[in-house]
Amino acid sequence: RSEIDPKSKHLKVLDLRLSDAGIYTCEYGTHAVSISLHVFQLTISSDGHFLPNEVPKLTLTQNSSHPLPNLNITLFNSNNIVVRPNLLQNHIRQSYTLELMQLKATDSGTWMCHVHSDSPLINQNIPFDVKVLGFENPDLETKYATVDSPVILSWHLNFQEIKWKGGFTGKLIWKQQESATFQELLHFSITAQGELNETKKSSRFNFEIPQNKPKSTIEIKLLKVHFSQSGQYQCELAYNGRQVQSKIELVVMKVSAHPVGPLPRGAEMTLLCQVSSPLPSKAHLCWERVNGTWKDVRKSKQHEVKVEVNVTAAGLWNCRLIEANVTKISLNYPVEEASAWISYMVTGASIGGSILVLGLACLCIVSGISWQRRRQRAKRMARARQHLLENKTCQCQQ
């Protein structure tokens, strides 16, 4: 594992090992020059390949022909920021084991281990690579949408940027409520060459996989989102029996009116605005009439998922979801006034209905009186016939 440059007489040791530490002497005639070789070995757990929230361990080992010095170790992350690890053990200055903090996907890159000693004087930088396979999305992202609008949900993986060494698999799952069970929508796999293969797993859930999506991205598109498609979408990936996930909470808003249709003059309509998920403490729903006054504003109470407003006149109303004074989503509802002939028709129908009811009542009264009179007349005729029969019987006896 060694070779000598015939011109410079330099000794080159290949594939350096801890056992190569020691004193090397070069002799030329009566001259001799000795050099002490101090060897460091730095190893990292999992071969430097991690998932988010995992804790790497570094082991720094030294070997020398002289007494081993006490080392000061300083770590710099990929952003050249000092990282303060925990020293787990120190085997009589020969081996140092350090525990780092939990990693994030943004920690991927080349790190630096700086080794220092005053006696003998040592200032050595040892670079090492850290690769964290994960998502660019935060741990939990909230996305807002209105009913019947298109929605794109996407998760960007960093396996191409960090040049991940092997293949892995993953899936996209969904559930509407926290207590419900997850339903698998999509399964995907990444080969060692970085090729993405996707397979739809649900035929009842209406979505499509965009063709022109960015590379290294898991993405689905809901063409017309339904209120029932709200909930939690979770993308998971698995590598060597370990898992990591990223979630998107989809909140859907809808508005409705009762009764439905144009508002007749003098009538009242109730507008309802509703969202699919409970709101955080700093969020609320708000009905406002466009170009209206503060009297037209209706706000939901804390944690309420719906708000109502009673409308007696035509106009454009807007419902907004506001969080920390920022509008996250809004939806308009136009209240139209019924045309004059419709109002007249409704009024005429009301008057006609009243007249009809009155006429039916009068008819019932007249019919009742006539029936009573016919009944009384029939009784009188029956008594008259009875009297005639009695008179005839008396004459025959004479």
C-alpha positions in Angstrom: 0.0 0.0 0.0 3.0 2.3 -0.4 5.1 3.7 -3.1 8.2 6.0 -3.5 8.5 8.8 -6.0 11.9 8.1 -7.6 12.5 11.8 -8.2 11.4 13.4 -5.0 11.9 10.3 -2.8 8.5 11.0 -1.3 6.8 8.1 0.4 3.1 7.7 -0.5 1.0 5.5 1.7 -2.3 4.4 0.1 -5.5 3.5 1.9 -4.3 4.8 5.2 -5.2 2.9 8.4 -4.9 3.5 12.1 -2.2 0.9 12.3 0.0 2.9 9.9 0.7 5.4 12.7 4.3 5.4 13.9 7.8 6.8 13.1 9.0 6.7 9.5 12.8 7.2 9.0 14.5 8.0 5.7 18.2 7.1 5.5 20.6 8.4 2.9 24.2 7.5 3.5 25.1 8.7 7.0 22.0 11.0 7.1 18.7 9.9 8.6 15.5 11.9 9.0 12.5 10.7 11.0 8.8 11.7 10.8 6.1 10.8 13.3 2.8 10.0 11.6 -0.3 10.7 13.6 -3.5 9.1 12.2 -7.1 10.1 12.7 -10.1 8.0 11.8 -13.7 9.6 11.7 -16.7 7.3 11.3 -20.4 8.3 11.3 -23.4 6.1 12.0 -25.6 4.8 9.2 -22.8 5.6 6.8 -23.9 9.3 6.8 -27.4 8.5 5.5 -30.3 9.6 7.7 -34.0 10.5 7.8 -35.3 13.7 9.6 -35.3 13.7 13.4 -32.6 11.0 13.6 -29.6 11.5 15.8 -26.1 10.8 14.2 -23.2 9.5 16.2 -19.6 10.4 15.4 -16.6 8.4 16.5 -13.1 10.0 16.3 -10.2 7.6 16.9 -6.5 8.5 16.9 -3.2 6.6 16.9 0.4 7.7 17.4 3.7 6.5 18.5 3.8 9.2 21.1 1.5 9.5 24.1 -2.0 10.4 22.8 -2.9 14.1 23.3 -6.1 15.4 24.7 -8.1 16.7 21.7 -10.5 19.6 21.4 -13.1 18.9 18.8 -15.3 21.5 17.1 -18.0 20.6 14.6 -19.4 22.8 11.8 -22.6 21.9 9.9 -23.2 22.4 6.2 -23.9 26.1 6.7 -20.6 26.5 8.6 -22.4 27.1 11.9 -20.9 25.6 15.0 -22.7 22.6 16.3 -22.3 21.6 20.0 -22.6 17.8 20.3 -22.8 15.7 23.4 -19.6 13.8 24.4 -20.8 10.3 25.2 -17.5 8.6 26.0 -13.7 9.1 25.8 -11.6 5.9 25.9 -8.4 7.2 27.4 -8.0 9.8 24.7 -7.9 7.1 22.0 -11.6 7.3 20.9 -14.1 10.1 21.2 -17.9 9.4 20.6 -20.1 12.4 19.9 -23.9 12.6 19.6 -25.3 15.3 17.4 -28.7 17.0 17.5 -31.8 15.8 15.6 -31.4 16.4 11.9 -33.5 18.2 9.4 -33.6 17.8 5.6 -31.8 21.2 5.3 -28.8 19.8 7.3 -27.7 17.8 4.2 -24.2 18.7 3.0 -20.6 18.6 3.9 -19.8 19.0 7.6 -16.4 19.7 9.1 -14.7 18.2 12.2 -11.9 20.4 13.5 -9.3 18.7 15.7 -7.0 20.8 17.9 -4.2 20.0 20.3 -1.5 22.3 21.8 1.1 19.5 22.5 1.8 18.2 20.0 0.4 21.0 17.9 -2.5 19.7 15.8 -4.9 21.7 13.7 -6.7 19.2 11.5 -9.9 19.6 9.5 -11.7 16.4 8.6 -14.7 16.8 6.2 -17.5 14.3 6.2 -20.9 14.1 4.3 -24.3 14.1 5.9 -27.3 13.2 3.8 -30.8 13.6 5.2 -33.6 12.2 3.0 -36.8 14.2 3.4 -39.3 16.8 2.3 -39.0 20.5 1.6 -42.5 20.9 3.0 -42.8 21.8 6.7 -44.1 19.2 9.2 -47.7 20.4 8.8 -48.9 22.7 6.1 -52.4 24.1 5.8 -54.0 24.7 2.4 -57.3 26.4 1.8 -59.7 25.9 -1.0 -63.3 26.7 -2.0 -65.8 24.1 -3.1 -65.6 23.2 -6.8 -62.3 24.9 -7.3 -59.1 23.0 -8.5 -56.5 22.1 -5.8 -53.0 20.9 -6.2 -51.2 19.2 -3.3 -47.5 18.5 -3.7 -44.5 17.3 -1.7 -41.0 17.9 -3.0 -38.4 15.2 -2.1 -34.7 16.1 -2.0 -33.2 12.7 -3.1 -31.8 14.1 -6.3 -30.2 17.2 -4.7 -28.4 15.2 -2.1 -27.6 12.3 -4.5 -29.2 9.6 -2.3 -27.3 6.3 -2.8 -30.2 3.8 -2.9 -33.9 3.3 -3.7 -36.9 3.7 -1.4 -40.7 3.5 -1.4 -43.5 5.7 -0.3 -47.3 6.3 -0.3 -49.8 9.0 -0.1 -52.7 8.5 2.3 -55.8 10.5 3.3 -58.4 10.7 6.1 -61.1 13.2 6.5 -61.4 13.2 10.3 -58.8 12.8 13.0 -60.5 9.7 14.4 -60.9 8.1 10.9 -58.6 5.5 9.4 -56.3 6.4 6.5 -57.1 5.5 2.9 -54.2 4.9 0.5 -54.5 7.0 -2.6 -51.1 6.6 -4.2 -48.0 4.3 -4.0 -44.6 5.3 -5.4 -41.1 4.0 -5.6 -37.7 5.6 -6.3 -35.0 3.5 -7.9 -31.3 3.7 -7.1 -31.0 5.7 -10.4 -33.5 8.3 -9.2 -36.5 7.2 -11.3 -39.9 7.8 -9.9 -42.7 5.3 -10.5 -46.3 6.0 -9.3 -49.4 3.8 -9.0 -52.9 5.0 -8.1 -54.5 2.9 -5.4 -58.0 4.5 -5.1 -60.7 4.4 -7.8 -63.4 6.0 -5.7 -61.3 9.1 -4.9 -61.4 11.5 -7.9 -57.9 12.9 -8.6 -55.3 12.9 -11.3 -51.5 12.9 -11.4 -50.2 16.0 -13.3 -47.9 15.1 -16.2 -45.8 18.3 -16.2 -45.0 18.4 -12.5 -41.6 19.4 -11.1 -39.0 16.6 -10.8 -38.7 14.8 -7.5 -42.2 15.8 -6.6 -45.2 13.8 -5.4 -48.3 15.7 -6.6 -52.0 15.1 -7.1 -54.7 17.4 -8.5 -58.3 17.6 -7.4 -60.2 19.0 -10.4 -63.3 20.1 -8.4 -62.7 19.7 -4.7 -65.7 18.5 -2.7 -66.5 19.4 0.9 -66.0 15.7 1.7 -62.5 15.7 0.3 -61.2 17.9 3.0 -58.9 16.5 5.7 -55.4 15.4 6.2 -53.2 14.3 3.3 -50.0 12.5 4.5 -47.1 11.6 2.3 -44.8 8.9 3.7 -41.5 7.4 2.6 -39.7 4.4 3.9 -36.0 3.5 3.8 -34.4 0.5 5.5 -37.3 0.0 7.9 -37.4 3.7 8.9 -40.2 6.1 8.0 -40.7 9.9 7.6 -43.9 11.7 6.7 -45.1 15.2 5.7 -48.7 16.3 6.2 -51.0 18.8 4.4 -54.3 19.8 6.0 -56.8 20.8 3.4 -59.6 23.1 4.6 -62.5 23.6 2.3 -65.1 26.5 2.5 -68.6 26.5 1.1 -71.5 28.9 1.2 -75.3 28.3 0.8 -78.6 30.1 1.1 -82.0 29.2 2.5 -84.3 29.5 0.7 -82.5 29.2 -2.6 -83.2 31.5 -5.4 -83.9 35.2 -6.0 -85.1 37.2 -2.9 -88.7 38.4 -3.2 -89.4 41.9 -2.0 -90.2 41.9 1.7 -88.9 38.4 2.2 -85.8 37.1 4.2 -83.0 34.8 3.3 -80.4 33.1 5.5 -76.8 32.9 4.2 -74.6 30.1 5.7 -70.7 30.0 5.4 -69.0 26.9 6.6 -65.5 25.4 6.7 -64.6 21.7 7.0 -62.1 21.8 9.9 -62.0 23.4 13.4 -60.3 26.8 13.3 -57.3 27.7 15.5 -57.8 30.2 18.3 -56.7 33.2 16.2 -59.0 32.5 13.3 -62.6 33.2 12.6 -65.2 33.4 9.8 -66.8 36.7 8.8 -69.7 37.6 6.6 -69.5 41.1 5.0 -71.7 42.9 2.6 -69.7 44.4 -0.2 -69.9 48.2 0.0 -71.9 47.8 3.1 -71.6 49.1 6.6 -70.3 47.7 9.9 -73.9 46.8 10.8 -73.8 44.2 8.0 -70.8 42.3 9.5 -71.3 38.9 11.2 -68.4 37.1 12.8 -68.2 33.5 14.1 -67.4 32.8 17.7 -64.1 31.2 18.7 -63.5 27.7 17.2 -66.9 27.8 15.4 -66.8 26.3 11.9 -69.8 28.2 10.5 -71.5 31.6 10.6 -75.0 32.8 9.5 -76.4 36.1 8.4 -80.0 37.1 7.6 -80.5 39.1 4.5 -83.6 41.2 3.5 -82.3 43.0 0.5 -80.3 42.2 -2.7 -76.6 42.6 -2.8 -73.2 41.0 -2.9 -72.0 39.2 0.2 -68.5 37.9 0.9 -67.4 35.3 3.5 -63.8 35.4 4.6 -61.6 33.1 6.8 -59.3 35.4 8.7 -56.3 34.2 10.7 -54.2 36.7 12.7 -55.7 39.6 10.6 -54.8 37.8 7.4 -57.4 36.6 4.9 -56.7 33.0 4.1 -59.6 32.4 1.7 -62.9 34.1 0.7 -66.0 33.3 -1.2 -68.7 35.6 -2.7 -72.5 34.9 -2.7 -74.7 37.3 -4.8 -78.2 37.8 -3.5 -80.5 38.7 -6.4 -83.8 40.5 -6.1 -86.7 38.8 -7.7 -88.0 40.7 -10.8 -91.2 42.7 -10.6 -93.5 40.3 -12.4 -92.2 37.5 -10.1 -93.0 39.7 -7.1 -96.4 40.5 -8.5 -97.0 36.9 -9.2 -96.0 35.9 -5.7 -98.2 38.7 -4.3 -101.1 37.7 -6.7 -100.6 34.1 -5.7 -100.8 35.1 -2.1 -104.0 37.2 -2.6 -105.5 34.5 -4.9 -104.7 31.9 -2.3 -106.4 34.0 0.4 -109.5 34.5 -1.8 -109.6 30.9 -2.6 -109.4 29.9 1.0 -112.2 32.5 1.8 -114.3 31.2 -1.1 -113.9 27.7 0.1 -114.9 28.7 3.6 -118.0 30.5 2.3 -118.9 27.6 0.1 -118.6 25.2 3.0 -120.9 27.5 5.1 -123.5 27.8 2.3 -123.4 24.1 1.7 -123.9 23.4 5.4 -126.9 25.7 5.6 -128.5 24.2 2.5 -127.9 20.7 3.8 -129.5 21.7 7.2 -132.5 23.1 5.4 -133.0 20.0 3.2 -132.8 17.9 6.3 -135.4 19.9 8.1 -137.8 19.9 5.0 -137.4 16.1 4.8 -138.4 15.7 8.4 -141.5 17.9 7.9 -142.6 15.9 4.8 -142.1 12.6 6.7 -144.4 13.9 9.5 -147.0 15.0 7.0 -147.1 11.6 5.4 -147.4 10.0 8.8 -150.5 12.2 9.6 -152.1 11.3 6.2 -151.7 7.6 6.8 -153.2 7.9 10.3 -156.3 9.8 8.9 -157.0 7.2 6.2 -156.9 4.4 8.7 -159.5 6.2 10.8 -162.0 6.6 7.8 -161.7 2.9 6.8 -162.7 1.8 10.3 -166.0 3.8 10.0 
